[in-house]
Amino acid sequence: MDGRPRLTGPRRPLTPEQQGLLDEQVRTVRYSDAAAVLEAALQALQEQQHKEEQARAEIREKIRVGYEQAARGELLDGPSVIEELRGRLEQRRELR
């Protein structure tokens, strides 16, 4: 055993495209063998999933804050916000 995790469960053959990508990664000497490629790919997948979960948590927090603000009556109506933004834009244009 080399310390690497072993695949379990049903196996399916790689498509020719998948095999080509795998071979290319090994051929370019970026990875020593197919297992190293798979290990790097799984690590990248895990990192991506972690980033996505962080983003979801941030969105949930913003929604929670928004609900609390709404419950306190701290709402803005759309037309007023648009008018204020247009005024700010016009001020910036005048400063140029």
NUTI-890082 format. One record per residue: residue number from 0; residue in one letter; x, y, z of N, C-alpha, C in turn. Coordinates in nm, 4 decimals. Each point is the difference from the previous one (the first is absolute). Layout:
<NUM; a; <X; Y; Z>; <X; Y; Z>; <X; Y; Z>>
...
***
This chain:
<0; m; <0.0837; -0.1189; 0.0000>; <-0.0837; 0.1189; 0.0000>; <0.0872; 0.1239; 0.0000>>
<1; d; <-0.0344; 0.0996; -0.0818>; <0.0777; 0.1225; -0.0081>; <-0.0635; 0.1143; 0.0785>>
<2; g; <-0.1028; -0.0259; 0.0786>; <-0.0632; 0.1030; 0.0805>; <-0.1102; 0.0765; -0.0707>>
<3; r; <-0.0169; -0.0245; -0.1274>; <-0.1060; 0.0688; -0.0741>; <-0.1314; -0.0713; 0.0207>>
<4; p; <-0.1103; 0.0766; 0.0015>; <-0.1302; -0.0656; 0.0157>; <-0.0309; -0.0891; -0.1197>>
<5; r; <-0.0697; -0.1045; 0.0275>; <-0.0384; -0.0940; -0.1056>; <-0.1434; 0.0258; -0.0419>>
<6; l; <-0.0256; -0.0151; -0.1280>; <-0.1361; 0.0144; -0.0508>; <-0.0819; -0.1211; 0.0409>>
<7; t; <-0.1236; 0.0262; 0.0378>; <-0.0901; -0.1094; 0.0336>; <-0.1270; 0.0175; -0.0801>>
<8; g; <-0.0782; -0.1027; -0.0038>; <-0.1259; 0.0080; -0.0721>; <0.0163; -0.0420; -0.1455>>
<9; p; <-0.1093; 0.0107; -0.0746>; <0.0045; -0.0425; -0.1400>; <0.0942; 0.0892; -0.0810>>
<10; r; <0.0711; -0.0621; -0.0897>; <0.0922; 0.0742; -0.0866>; <-0.0565; 0.0040; -0.1403>>
<11; r; <0.0319; 0.1080; -0.0676>; <-0.0402; 0.0087; -0.1402>; <0.1202; 0.0477; -0.0787>>
<12; p; <0.0105; -0.0435; -0.1226>; <0.1168; 0.0402; -0.0799>; <-0.0044; 0.1489; -0.0340>>
<13; l; <0.1170; 0.0581; -0.0194>; <0.0080; 0.1399; -0.0410>; <-0.0396; 0.0124; -0.1458>>
<14; t; <-0.0585; 0.1138; -0.0335>; <-0.0264; 0.0274; -0.1410>; <0.1346; 0.0293; -0.0666>>
<15; p; <0.0061; -0.0090; -0.1304>; <0.1255; 0.0349; -0.0677>; <0.0465; 0.1431; 0.0320>>
<16; e; <-0.0955; 0.0924; 0.0132>; <0.0362; 0.1382; 0.0331>; <0.0600; 0.0092; 0.1398>>
<17; q; <-0.0617; -0.0700; 0.0951>; <0.0516; 0.0003; 0.1366>; <0.1391; -0.0632; 0.0057>>
<18; q; <0.0166; -0.1105; -0.0694>; <0.1296; -0.0669; -0.0014>; <0.1053; 0.0901; -0.0637>>
<19; g; <-0.0384; 0.0717; -0.1048>; <0.0931; 0.0921; -0.0651>; <0.0440; 0.1115; 0.0932>>
<20; l; <-0.0947; 0.0564; 0.0751>; <0.0349; 0.1053; 0.0965>; <0.0929; -0.0539; 0.1078>>
<21; l; <-0.0304; -0.1184; 0.0482>; <0.0823; -0.0630; 0.1019>; <0.1415; -0.0253; -0.0522>>
<22; d; <0.0090; -0.0575; -0.1171>; <0.1306; -0.0281; -0.0609>; <0.0794; 0.1281; -0.0224>>
<23; e; <-0.0682; 0.1050; -0.0433>; <0.0680; 0.1282; -0.0262>; <0.0599; 0.0569; 0.1285>>
<24; q; <-0.0722; -0.0087; 0.1084>; <0.0514; 0.0513; 0.1267>; <0.1236; -0.0771; 0.0455>>
<25; v; <0.0000; -0.1304; -0.0185>; <0.1164; -0.0814; 0.0371>; <0.1148; 0.0265; -0.0976>>
<26; r; <-0.0311; 0.0118; -0.1277>; <0.1028; 0.0202; -0.1028>; <0.0726; 0.1335; 0.0181>>
<27; t; <-0.0706; 0.1026; 0.0457>; <0.0633; 0.1303; 0.0165>; <0.0827; 0.0071; 0.1279>>
<28; v; <0.0105; -0.1110; 0.0701>; <0.0818; -0.0136; 0.1203>; <-0.0513; 0.0869; 0.1148>>
<29; r; <-0.1219; 0.0465; -0.0103>; <-0.0580; 0.0737; 0.1120>; <-0.0316; -0.0956; 0.1136>>
<30; y; <-0.0300; -0.1235; -0.0351>; <-0.0347; -0.1007; 0.0989>; <0.0760; -0.1278; -0.0315>>
<31; s; <0.0324; -0.0740; 0.1045>; <0.0805; -0.1210; -0.0187>; <-0.0789; -0.1155; -0.0604>>
<32; d; <-0.1287; -0.0052; 0.0301>; <-0.0820; -0.1088; -0.0525>; <-0.1477; 0.0398; 0.0064>>
<33; a; <-0.0845; -0.0894; -0.0479>; <-0.1434; 0.0286; -0.0057>; <-0.0581; 0.0225; 0.1398>>
<34; a; <0.0493; -0.0700; 0.0994>; <-0.0513; 0.0170; 0.1363>; <0.0275; 0.1408; 0.0511>>
<35; a; <0.1164; 0.0557; -0.0345>; <0.0332; 0.1361; 0.0422>; <-0.0923; 0.1012; -0.0671>>
<36; v; <-0.0344; -0.0253; -0.1249>; <-0.0943; 0.0878; -0.0709>; <-0.1357; -0.0042; 0.0695>>
<37; l; <-0.0463; -0.1196; 0.0303>; <-0.1294; -0.0161; 0.0665>; <0.0020; 0.0664; 0.1375>>
<38; e; <0.1085; -0.0166; 0.0728>; <0.0115; 0.0613; 0.1320>; <-0.0093; 0.1526; -0.0105>>
<39; a; <0.0696; 0.0596; -0.0957>; <-0.0040; 0.1451; -0.0195>; <-0.1396; 0.0450; -0.0428>>
<40; a; <-0.0635; -0.0778; -0.0860>; <-0.1345; 0.0347; -0.0461>; <-0.0998; -0.0043; 0.1150>>
<41; l; <0.0108; -0.0996; 0.0838>; <-0.0912; -0.0109; 0.1139>; <0.0248; 0.1119; 0.1007>>
<42; q; <0.1252; 0.0369; 0.0188>; <0.0305; 0.1113; 0.0900>; <-0.0584; 0.1296; -0.0542>>
<43; a; <0.0148; 0.0232; -0.1313>; <-0.0567; 0.1200; -0.0616>; <-0.1519; 0.0006; 0.0131>>
<44; l; <-0.0629; -0.1153; -0.0172>; <-0.1446; -0.0109; 0.0153>; <-0.0411; 0.0334; 0.1426>>
<45; q; <0.0737; -0.0527; 0.0964>; <-0.0304; 0.0265; 0.1402>; <0.0141; 0.1493; 0.0308>>
<46; e; <0.1041; 0.0628; -0.0513>; <0.0200; 0.1438; 0.0218>; <-0.1138; 0.0803; -0.0623>>
<47; q; <-0.0417; -0.0375; -0.1202>; <-0.1102; 0.0693; -0.0677>; <-0.1289; -0.0151; 0.0788>>
<48; q; <-0.0265; -0.1188; 0.0495>; <-0.1213; -0.0220; 0.0791>; <0.0036; 0.0820; 0.1284>>
<49; h; <0.1174; 0.0124; 0.0604>; <0.0135; 0.0805; 0.1211>; <-0.0289; 0.1471; -0.0309>>
<50; k; <0.0535; 0.0509; -0.1097>; <-0.0252; 0.1394; -0.0394>; <-0.1484; 0.0229; -0.0264>>
<51; e; <-0.0642; -0.0949; -0.0655>; <-0.1427; 0.0127; -0.0286>; <-0.0813; 0.0012; 0.1288>>
<52; e; <0.0369; -0.0843; 0.0964>; <-0.0715; -0.0026; 0.1276>; <0.0203; 0.1312; 0.0744>>
<53; q; <0.1200; 0.0559; -0.0046>; <0.0241; 0.1296; 0.0628>; <-0.0873; 0.1076; -0.0643>>
<54; a; <-0.0093; -0.0022; -0.1324>; <-0.0821; 0.0985; -0.0705>; <-0.1469; -0.0155; 0.0392>>
<55; r; <-0.0480; -0.1245; 0.0090>; <-0.1389; -0.0233; 0.0417>; <-0.0233; 0.0516; 0.1418>>
<56; a; <0.0977; -0.0221; 0.0894>; <-0.0137; 0.0472; 0.1381>; <-0.0058; 0.1530; 0.0032>>
<57; e; <0.0807; 0.0664; -0.0817>; <-0.0022; 0.1463; -0.0060>; <-0.1349; 0.0505; -0.0509>>
<58; i; <-0.0540; -0.0669; -0.1000>; <-0.1307; 0.0389; -0.0547>; <-0.1089; -0.0199; 0.1051>>
<59; r; <0.0046; -0.1148; 0.0693>; <-0.0994; -0.0243; 0.1055>; <0.0070; 0.1095; 0.1063>>
<60; e; <0.1214; 0.0417; 0.0366>; <0.0151; 0.1050; 0.1009>; <-0.0562; 0.1326; -0.0503>>
<61; k; <0.0243; 0.0339; -0.1255>; <-0.0543; 0.1242; -0.0552>; <-0.1526; -0.0039; -0.0039>>
<62; i; <-0.0548; -0.1143; -0.0324>; <-0.1459; -0.0140; -0.0003>; <-0.0546; 0.0164; 0.1412>>
<63; r; <0.0665; -0.0629; 0.0978>; <-0.0432; 0.0119; 0.1396>; <0.0011; 0.1460; 0.0447>>
<64; v; <0.1078; 0.0711; -0.0317>; <0.0099; 0.1417; 0.0361>; <-0.1116; 0.0788; -0.0686>>
<65; g; <-0.0257; -0.0300; -0.1258>; <-0.1059; 0.0695; -0.0727>; <-0.1374; -0.0224; 0.0616>>
<66; y; <-0.0284; -0.1228; 0.0397>; <-0.1275; -0.0283; 0.0657>; <-0.0125; 0.0767; 0.1306>>
<67; e; <0.1096; 0.0044; 0.0760>; <-0.0036; 0.0739; 0.1263>; <-0.0236; 0.1494; -0.0247>>
<68; q; <0.0655; 0.0540; -0.1016>; <-0.0206; 0.1407; -0.0337>; <-0.1448; 0.0244; -0.0419>>
<69; a; <-0.0543; -0.0904; -0.0783>; <-0.1390; 0.0138; -0.0438>; <-0.0948; -0.0066; 0.1187>>
<70; a; <0.0293; -0.0895; 0.0935>; <-0.0859; -0.0120; 0.1180>; <0.0015; 0.1280; 0.0836>>
<71; r; <0.1115; 0.0737; -0.0040>; <0.0089; 0.1263; 0.0734>; <-0.0531; 0.1171; -0.0827>>
<72; g; <-0.0456; -0.0284; -0.1212>; <-0.0535; 0.1053; -0.0857>; <0.1056; 0.0779; -0.0751>>
<73; e; <0.1201; -0.0526; -0.0062>; <0.1099; 0.0682; -0.0682>; <0.0027; -0.0390; -0.1480>>
<74; l; <-0.1052; 0.0364; -0.0688>; <-0.0112; -0.0343; -0.1416>; <0.0194; 0.1230; -0.0864>>
<75; l; <0.0475; -0.0220; -0.1205>; <0.0143; 0.1074; -0.0973>; <-0.0900; -0.0319; -0.1185>>
<76; d; <-0.0674; 0.1030; -0.0502>; <-0.0817; -0.0267; -0.1184>; <0.0858; 0.0228; -0.1242>>
<77; g; <-0.0243; -0.0824; -0.0986>; <0.0809; 0.0006; -0.1220>; <0.0119; 0.1345; -0.0683>>
<78; p; <-0.1095; 0.0696; -0.0289>; <0.0098; 0.1280; -0.0700>; <0.0857; 0.1026; 0.0742>>
<79; s; <-0.0077; 0.0032; 0.1322>; <0.0814; 0.0948; 0.0767>; <0.1483; -0.0332; -0.0113>>
<80; v; <0.0317; -0.1276; 0.0057>; <0.1400; -0.0413; -0.0117>; <0.0527; 0.0348; -0.1381>>
<81; i; <-0.0755; -0.0271; -0.1036>; <0.0429; 0.0315; -0.1366>; <0.0227; 0.1492; -0.0145>>
<82; e; <-0.0896; 0.0798; 0.0525>; <0.0139; 0.1451; -0.0092>; <0.1265; 0.0469; 0.0725>>
<83; e; <0.0257; -0.0552; 0.1169>; <0.1208; 0.0371; 0.0745>; <0.1259; -0.0385; -0.0768>>
<84; l; <0.0015; -0.1196; -0.0578>; <0.1158; -0.0437; -0.0775>; <0.0211; 0.0873; -0.1237>>
<85; r; <-0.1084; 0.0387; -0.0630>; <0.0123; 0.0890; -0.1159>; <0.0587; 0.1351; 0.0416>>
<86; g; <-0.0424; 0.0493; 0.1156>; <0.0549; 0.1258; 0.0502>; <0.1493; -0.0109; 0.0266>>
<87; r; <0.0424; -0.1101; 0.0594>; <0.1435; -0.0207; 0.0261>; <0.0785; -0.0076; -0.1306>>
<88; l; <-0.0560; -0.0695; -0.0965>; <0.0659; -0.0115; -0.1298>; <0.0151; 0.1370; -0.0650>>
<89; e; <-0.1034; 0.0788; 0.0064>; <0.0053; 0.1334; -0.0584>; <0.1057; 0.0854; 0.0701>>
<90; q; <0.0100; -0.0114; 0.1318>; <0.1030; 0.0752; 0.0744>; <0.1397; -0.0416; -0.0443>>
<91; r; <0.0218; -0.1266; -0.0198>; <0.1313; -0.0477; -0.0450>; <0.0328; 0.0528; -0.1388>>
<92; r; <-0.1003; 0.0024; -0.0852>; <0.0218; 0.0523; -0.1357>; <0.0372; 0.1488; 0.0036>>
<93; e; <-0.0617; 0.0741; 0.0899>; <0.0275; 0.1433; 0.0106>; <0.1407; 0.0257; 0.0533>>
<94; l; <0.0536; -0.0914; 0.0802>; <0.1334; 0.0168; 0.0564>; <0.1101; -0.0280; -0.1017>>
<95; r; <-0.0322; -0.0645; -0.1060>; <0.1014; -0.0338; -0.1007>; <0.0294; 0.1157; -0.0858>>
***
